[in-house]
Amino acid sequence: MKPIFIKILLLIFSLLFIFRFTFFPVASLGIGVSEGGLNLIPFIQLFNGFGLKQFIVNVIGNILLFVPFGFILTSIKRTKKVILVGLFLSVSIEVVQYMMSFRWSDIDDVILNTLGTYIGYRIYMGKRFIYFLRSN
């Protein structure tokens, strides 16, 4: 198999993983199991008594969900525009979630998902930089 085919396949799996957790309920994590809503005030929920599990699922989960996406997309197209693609994908997901009665549409998710994309981008670019240093 050609490397680009494998990268595209991995990108598709990454997107399917993202869609699984953003569009369908996950009762074990408390995602999508109650009435949804809209939050346009950044990080307000972090200061409203988030428990440890909620913090991990919401903050860490939203970041980690997009790290592979940013990493794989950067391996295909080495440009900072990858971060904008992550932002666009996250905003698109939140718009769809706004129309779903059991999902929250949250500005925090957009920020954290974009941060995850950025981290994936930086990890890939850092890996390339280290490889460049070793080859010289």
LUMVEX-942180 format. One line per field, with one value per atom (N, C-alpha, C, O, CB): residue number from 0; atom name; x, y, z. Coordinates in steps of 0.02 Angstrom, whole numbers. Glycine has a CB too. Layout:
N
resi c(NUM	...) .
name c(CA	...) .
east c(X	...) .
north c(Y	...) .
up c(Z	...) .
***
This chain:
136
resi c(0	0	0	0	0	1	1	1	1	1	2	2	2	2	2	3	3	3	3	3	4	4	4	4	4	5	5	5	5	5	6	6	6	6	6	7	7	7	7	7	8	8	8	8	8	9	9	9	9	9	10	10	10	10	10	11	11	11	11	11	12	12	12	12	12	13	13	13	13	13	14	14	14	14	14	15	15	15	15	15	16	16	16	16	16	17	17	17	17	17	18	18	18	18	18	19	19	19	19	19	20	20	20	20	20	21	21	21	21	21	22	22	22	22	22	23	23	23	23	23	24	24	24	24	24	25	25	25	25	25	26	26	26	26	26	27	27	27	27	27	28	28	28	28	28	29	29	29	29	29	30	30	30	30	30	31	31	31	31	31	32	32	32	32	32	33	33	33	33	33	34	34	34	34	34	35	35	35	35	35	36	36	36	36	36	37	37	37	37	37	38	38	38	38	38	39	39	39	39	39	40	40	40	40	40	41	41	41	41	41	42	42	42	42	42	43	43	43	43	43	44	44	44	44	44	45	45	45	45	45	46	46	46	46	46	47	47	47	47	47	48	48	48	48	48	49	49	49	49	49	50	50	50	50	50	51	51	51	51	51	52	52	52	52	52	53	53	53	53	53	54	54	54	54	54	55	55	55	55	55	56	56	56	56	56	57	57	57	57	57	58	58	58	58	58	59	59	59	59	59	60	60	60	60	60	61	61	61	61	61	62	62	62	62	62	63	63	63	63	63	64	64	64	64	64	65	65	65	65	65	66	66	66	66	66	67	67	67	67	67	68	68	68	68	68	69	69	69	69	69	70	70	70	70	70	71	71	71	71	71	72	72	72	72	72	73	73	73	73	73	74	74	74	74	74	75	75	75	75	75	76	76	76	76	76	77	77	77	77	77	78	78	78	78	78	79	79	79	79	79	80	80	80	80	80	81	81	81	81	81	82	82	82	82	82	83	83	83	83	83	84	84	84	84	84	85	85	85	85	85	86	86	86	86	86	87	87	87	87	87	88	88	88	88	88	89	89	89	89	89	90	90	90	90	90	91	91	91	91	91	92	92	92	92	92	93	93	93	93	93	94	94	94	94	94	95	95	95	95	95	96	96	96	96	96	97	97	97	97	97	98	98	98	98	98	99	99	99	99	99	100	100	100	100	100	101	101	101	101	101	102	102	102	102	102	103	103	103	103	103	104	104	104	104	104	105	105	105	105	105	106	106	106	106	106	107	107	107	107	107	108	108	108	108	108	109	109	109	109	109	110	110	110	110	110	111	111	111	111	111	112	112	112	112	112	113	113	113	113	113	114	114	114	114	114	115	115	115	115	115	116	116	116	116	116	117	117	117	117	117	118	118	118	118	118	119	119	119	119	119	120	120	120	120	120	121	121	121	121	121	122	122	122	122	122	123	123	123	123	123	124	124	124	124	124	125	125	125	125	125	126	126	126	126	126	127	127	127	127	127	128	128	128	128	128	129	129	129	129	129	130	130	130	130	130	131	131	131	131	131	132	132	132	132	132	133	133	133	133	133	134	134	134	134	134	135	135	135	135	135) .
name c(N	CA	C	O	CB	N	CA	C	O	CB	N	CA	C	O	CB	N	CA	C	O	CB	N	CA	C	O	CB	N	CA	C	O	CB	N	CA	C	O	CB	N	CA	C	O	CB	N	CA	C	O	CB	N	CA	C	O	CB	N	CA	C	O	CB	N	CA	C	O	CB	N	CA	C	O	CB	N	CA	C	O	CB	N	CA	C	O	CB	N	CA	C	O	CB	N	CA	C	O	CB	N	CA	C	O	CB	N	CA	C	O	CB	N	CA	C	O	CB	N	CA	C	O	CB	N	CA	C	O	CB	N	CA	C	O	CB	N	CA	C	O	CB	N	CA	C	O	CB	N	CA	C	O	CB	N	CA	C	O	CB	N	CA	C	O	CB	N	CA	C	O	CB	N	CA	C	O	CB	N	CA	C	O	CB	N	CA	C	O	CB	N	CA	C	O	CB	N	CA	C	O	CB	N	CA	C	O	CB	N	CA	C	O	CB	N	CA	C	O	CB	N	CA	C	O	CB	N	CA	C	O	CB	N	CA	C	O	CB	N	CA	C	O	CB	N	CA	C	O	CB	N	CA	C	O	CB	N	CA	C	O	CB	N	CA	C	O	CB	N	CA	C	O	CB	N	CA	C	O	CB	N	CA	C	O	CB	N	CA	C	O	CB	N	CA	C	O	CB	N	CA	C	O	CB	N	CA	C	O	CB	N	CA	C	O	CB	N	CA	C	O	CB	N	CA	C	O	CB	N	CA	C	O	CB	N	CA	C	O	CB	N	CA	C	O	CB	N	CA	C	O	CB	N	CA	C	O	CB	N	CA	C	O	CB	N	CA	C	O	CB	N	CA	C	O	CB	N	CA	C	O	CB	N	CA	C	O	CB	N	CA	C	O	CB	N	CA	C	O	CB	N	CA	C	O	CB	N	CA	C	O	CB	N	CA	C	O	CB	N	CA	C	O	CB	N	CA	C	O	CB	N	CA	C	O	CB	N	CA	C	O	CB	N	CA	C	O	CB	N	CA	C	O	CB	N	CA	C	O	CB	N	CA	C	O	CB	N	CA	C	O	CB	N	CA	C	O	CB	N	CA	C	O	CB	N	CA	C	O	CB	N	CA	C	O	CB	N	CA	C	O	CB	N	CA	C	O	CB	N	CA	C	O	CB	N	CA	C	O	CB	N	CA	C	O	CB	N	CA	C	O	CB	N	CA	C	O	CB	N	CA	C	O	CB	N	CA	C	O	CB	N	CA	C	O	CB	N	CA	C	O	CB	N	CA	C	O	CB	N	CA	C	O	CB	N	CA	C	O	CB	N	CA	C	O	CB	N	CA	C	O	CB	N	CA	C	O	CB	N	CA	C	O	CB	N	CA	C	O	CB	N	CA	C	O	CB	N	CA	C	O	CB	N	CA	C	O	CB	N	CA	C	O	CB	N	CA	C	O	CB	N	CA	C	O	CB	N	CA	C	O	CB	N	CA	C	O	CB	N	CA	C	O	CB	N	CA	C	O	CB	N	CA	C	O	CB	N	CA	C	O	CB	N	CA	C	O	CB	N	CA	C	O	CB	N	CA	C	O	CB	N	CA	C	O	CB	N	CA	C	O	CB	N	CA	C	O	CB	N	CA	C	O	CB	N	CA	C	O	CB	N	CA	C	O	CB	N	CA	C	O	CB	N	CA	C	O	CB	N	CA	C	O	CB	N	CA	C	O	CB	N	CA	C	O	CB	N	CA	C	O	CB	N	CA	C	O	CB	N	CA	C	O	CB	N	CA	C	O	CB	N	CA	C	O	CB	N	CA	C	O	CB	N	CA	C	O	CB	N	CA	C	O	CB) .
east c(42	0	44	98	-47	20	56	46	-7	33	98	93	36	4	159	22	-33	-100	-144	-34	-109	-171	-180	-235	-171	-126	-128	-145	-184	-61	-114	-128	-200	-232	-81	-227	-297	-343	-393	-314	-327	-366	-365	-417	-340	-307	-301	-340	-371	-227	-339	-378	-453	-489	-364	-476	-547	-564	-617	-562	-521	-533	-535	-575	-480	-491	-489	-556	-584	-430	-580	-643	-702	-746	-655	-702	-755	-754	-807	-748	-695	-688	-716	-753	-614	-699	-724	-801	-834	-693	-828	-900	-936	-991	-918	-905	-935	-947	-1000	-890	-898	-904	-940	-960	-836	-949	-982	-1055	-1092	-944	-1075	-1144	-1187	-1248	-1143	-1156	-1194	-1183	-1129	-1173	-1235	-1228	-1177	-1170	-1296	-1141	-1095	-1112	-1085	-1018	-1156	-1182	-1127	-1129	-1233	-1077	-1025	-984	-955	-978	-982	-947	-995	-973	-906	-1060	-1109	-1117	-1136	-1090	-1101	-1105	-1171	-1185	-1044	-1210	-1271	-1326	-1368	-1255	-1327	-1378	-1432	-1479	-1345	-1425	-1476	-1489	-1459	-1454	-1533	-1551	-1490	-1452	-1608	-1482	-1426	-1441	-1491	-1407	-1398	-1407	-1352	-1318	-1408	-1343	-1295	-1255	-1283	-1330	-1189	-1145	-1098	-1057	-1105	-1104	-1061	-1011	-975	-1103	-1009	-963	-904	-912	-998	-844	-786	-770	-767	-725	-760	-736	-780	-757	-667	-841	-886	-901	-908	-952	-908	-924	-866	-877	-945	-805	-748	-749	-720	-683	-783	-785	-852	-865	-773	-893	-958	-961	-1009	-1014	-910	-911	-903	-936	-974	-861	-846	-815	-769	-799	-839	-807	-747	-738	-857	-706	-646	-664	-632	-607	-714	-734	-758	-739	-790	-799	-823	-765	-763	-874	-716	-658	-619	-600	-613	-606	-568	-604	-575	-554	-669	-708	-712	-702	-779	-727	-738	-673	-666	-777	-627	-566	-516	-497	-535	-493	-442	-470	-435	-418	-532	-562	-567	-552	-630	-589	-596	-528	-524	-631	-477	-410	-385	-365	-361	-387	-360	-398	-370	-362	-462	-503	-475	-481	-575	-446	-423	-348	-324	-444	-309	-237	-220	-180	-203	-248	-232	-252	-217	-267	-309	-332	-280	-261	-399	-256	-205	-140	-108	-192	-120	-58	-62	-18	-43	-116	-123	-132	-101	-182	-173	-184	-119	-106	-239	-79	-15	33	73	17	29	71	53	94	67	-10	-32	-18	7	-107	-33	-26	11	-19	-96	75	117	107	147	191	55	40	4	-30	-3	12	-23	-98	-136	4	-120	-192	-228	-289	-203	-190	-218	-256	-310	-163	-230	-262	-329	-378	-215	-332	-395	-446	-506	-383	-422	-466	-495	-554	-427	-453	-477	-529	-579	-420	-517	-565	-631	-685	-537	-627	-687	-726	-787	-669	-690	-722	-758	-815	-671	-725	-754	-816	-867	-703	-812	-870	-928	-986	-852	-913	-965	-999	-1060	-935	-959	-986	-1032	-1086	-930	-1010	-1050	-1116	-1167	-1010	-1115	-1176	-1226	-1285	-1160	-1201	-1245	-1270	-1329	-1207	-1226	-1247	-1300	-1343	-1187	-1297	-1347	-1417	-1466	-1330	-1420	-1485	-1507	-1562	-1481	-1466	-1482	-1505	-1471	-1421	-1561	-1590	-1551	-1558	-1661	-1509	-1474	-1399	-1361	-1482	-1378	-1307	-1299	-1342	-1277	-1242	-1224	-1182	-1138	-1186	-1197	-1155	-1116	-1146	-1198	-1050	-1011	-949	-911	-991	-938	-879	-815	-763	-883	-819	-761	-737	-677	-778	-785	-768	-730	-682	-831	-751	-717	-645	-598	-754	-637	-570	-526	-469	-574	-553	-514	-499	-445	-551	-548	-537	-483	-441	-603	-486	-435	-367	-316	-454	-365	-302	-275	-215	-312	-319	-299	-270	-220	-358	-302	-276	-206	-161	-323	-199	-134	-81	-24	-141	-98	-50	-29	30	-81	-78	-61	-15	32	-124	-29	14	85	133	-16	90	156	194	255	148	159	193	223	281	143	183	209	267	318	153	260	313	375	431	288	366	423	459	521	400	421	450	492	547	395	467	504	568	620	460	563	622	676	735	601	657	705	737	797	671	696	722	773	824	665	757	802	869	921	769	867	929	972	1033	913	940	977	1009	1062	930	977	1003	1060	1095	947	1072	1127	1188	1238	1105) .
north c(-60	0	62	63	0	113	176	214	211	219	249	286	337	345	323	371	420	386	414	459	326	288	272	279	223	252	235	298	295	204	354	416	438	460	472	432	450	403	425	449	339	291	308	306	220	325	346	410	417	356	457	518	503	532	567	457	437	406	421	388	362	331	384	381	279	433	488	527	543	535	541	577	536	562	596	471	428	426	426	356	425	425	491	491	416	547	612	613	635	669	591	592	546	562	571	491	445	479	471	383	518	550	618	643	560	646	712	709	756	756	655	651	597	597	639	552	497	497	513	430	478	475	422	370	460	438	391	393	434	410	349	350	342	374	295	300	289	352	358	234	398	462	519	575	480	505	558	607	664	595	584	627	614	558	616	667	662	622	593	632	619	580	623	597	536	688	733	789	791	762	832	887	932	948	928	951	993	1067	1086	978	1107	1179	1215	1185	1203	1278	1320	1360	1389	1368	1360	1401	1440	1411	1357	1506	1549	1589	1631	1596	1575	1610	1564	1512	1632	1582	1537	1522	1567	1568	1458	1430	1445	1436	1456	1467	1481	1417	1418	1513	1361	1298	1272	1235	1245	1290	1268	1297	1269	1287	1354	1388	1377	1408	1461	1333	1319	1249	1213	1328	1231	1168	1106	1055	1164	1107	1047	995	1011	1063	934	880	855	874	823	812	787	748	758	742	705	665	712	703	614	762	809	848	861	858	868	904	861	884	926	799	754	742	747	687	727	714	776	772	689	833	893	925	937	944	938	974	928	937	1008	878	832	794	785	784	771	732	772	746	709	834	875	890	893	941	898	909	845	845	932	789	726	700	666	673	716	694	720	686	718	780	811	807	826	882	783	777	731	750	751	670	627	659	652	560	693	727	777	778	761	819	869	837	861	915	784	749	718	728	695	680	645	695	687	596	745	794	831	846	844	846	879	833	857	900	768	722	720	703	652	736	738	805	809	722	858	926	968	991	958	978	1013	1089	1124	995	1113	1185	1204	1162	1204	1265	1289	1293	1299	1358	1290	1291	1231	1231	1294	1180	1122	1145	1118	1071	1194	1220	1252	1244	1271	1288	1317	1263	1271	1365	1209	1153	1124	1108	1099	1116	1092	1138	1115	1083	1203	1253	1247	1246	1324	1243	1237	1173	1174	1238	1117	1054	1059	1037	996	1089	1096	1140	1124	1123	1197	1242	1206	1212	1307	1168	1131	1080	1073	1095	1045	997	1032	1007	959	1088	1124	1150	1152	1183	1171	1193	1135	1143	1222	1076	1017	999	983	958	1001	984	1032	1013	984	1095	1144	1122	1137	1213	1087	1064	999	975	1057	968	905	920	956	856	893	910	882	906	884	832	799	816	783	725	866	885	958	1000	871	974	1043	1070	1036	1049	1130	1167	1217	1262	1202	1210	1246	1278	1244	1199	1341	1376	1345	1346	1452	1318	1285	1227	1217	1259	1190	1134	1157	1125	1096	1213	1240	1259	1243	1302	1292	1313	1251	1248	1357	1203	1144	1099	1071	1105	1090	1050	1081	1046	1041	1147	1181	1175	1167	1256	1179	1169	1098	1089	1181	1049	980	973	939	933	1006	1005	1037	1011	1042	1093	1128	1083	1080	1194	1049	1005	949	932	975	919	867	894	861	840	955	989	997	980	1058	1023	1035	970	968	1073	918	853	829	808	801	831	808	851	825	808	917	962	955	960	1035	942	931	867	863	928	815	752	762	735	699	800	814	854	842	853	901	941	897	905	997	852	807	762	750	764	737	695	735	708	669	799	842	850	847	911	860	868	805	809	886	748	684	670	640	626	692	677	723	709	683	777	824	812	847	895) .
up c(0	0	0	30	61	-33	-36	30	60	-96	52	116	117	169	130	62	62	73	107	-5	46	56	130	158	14	162	234	274	321	257	257	293	285	333	268	225	213	252	280	138	252	291	365	399	279	391	462	475	528	481	428	436	439	479	378	397	398	465	493	340	491	556	611	657	572	607	655	653	706	640	593	586	613	646	513	598	623	700	731	596	729	802	830	880	822	799	820	815	862	777	759	749	799	821	678	816	865	932	963	876	954	1019	1017	1070	1049	958	955	933	946	909	901	876	909	900	804	946	976	1052	1076	945	1089	1162	1184	1153	1195	1238	1270	1344	1382	1255	1364	1433	1485	1538	1442	1472	1521	1536	1590	1497	1489	1499	1516	1529	1438	1515	1529	1471	1481	1591	1410	1351	1314	1294	1304	1305	1266	1298	1263	1200	1364	1399	1431	1461	1451	1427	1455	1405	1351	1524	1423	1378	1365	1411	1408	1303	1283	1290	1321	1212	1262	1264	1226	1184	1337	1242	1207	1258	1304	1158	1250	1292	1247	1212	1342	1249	1209	1251	1225	1169	1316	1361	1375	1408	1428	1350	1358	1431	1473	1325	1444	1508	1568	1625	1521	1559	1615	1654	1715	1591	1618	1652	1694	1742	1602	1677	1716	1787	1833	1681	1794	1858	1894	1946	1849	1867	1898	1928	1917	1846	1965	2002	1961	1974	2040	1911	1873	1919	1956	1813	1917	1953	1913	1855	1966	1943	1910	1846	1794	1957	1850	1790	1735	1677	1809	1752	1701	1671	1610	1732	1712	1688	1638	1584	1746	1657	1613	1548	1494	1649	1552	1491	1448	1387	1509	1478	1439	1414	1354	1480	1458	1439	1406	1348	1501	1443	1417	1357	1307	1472	1362	1308	1243	1190	1328	1247	1187	1155	1093	1203	1195	1167	1134	1076	1222	1171	1145	1084	1042	1200	1080	1023	957	906	1033	957	895	884	830	895	932	922	864	821	987	860	803	736	686	811	735	674	651	592	686	697	679	657	610	739	690	674	604	563	726	592	528	470	418	530	480	427	411	353	447	461	450	412	371	517	424	387	313	271	417	297	227	196	139	223	231	205	257	305	188	247	296	291	259	286	322	322	386	416	260	407	467	456	504	488	393	379	408	414	303	427	461	523	539	481	558	619	602	639	655	546	524	504	515	465	475	458	522	524	417	573	638	668	695	687	663	687	649	679	680	583	541	557	563	467	565	582	649	657	584	698	765	764	795	814	729	724	690	710	686	637	601	647	646	540	687	734	784	799	771	810	860	830	864	889	767	734	728	742	663	709	705	774	782	673	824	892	918	957	939	897	918	896	929	888	840	814	846	832	739	888	920	992	1029	919	1011	1077	1136	1192	1080	1125	1180	1181	1217	1175	1144	1142	1160	1145	1073	1191	1206	1149	1124	1273	1129	1082	1124	1154	1024	1126	1176	1144	1109	1233	1156	1131	1159	1126	1149	1220	1249	1205	1196	1320	1177	1134	1072	1051	1113	1044	985	1003	966	957	1059	1082	1095	1072	1145	1133	1152	1093	1088	1206	1048	988	943	916	949	936	895	928	894	885	994	1031	1019	1009	1106	1019	1005	935	925	1013	886	817	816	783	769	851	854	885	861	893	939	972	924	920	1036	888	839	785	764	807	762	713	740	706	694	801	831	843	834	897	864	875	809	807	904	756	691	668	646	639	672	649	692	667	649	757	801	784	786	873	767	746	683	678	733	637	575	590	559	525	637	655	686	670	704	730	762	709	711	817	662	608	566	545	564	553	514	550	518	502	616	655	652	646	727	656	656	588	584	675	534	467	447	398	416	484	466	507	499	476) .
***
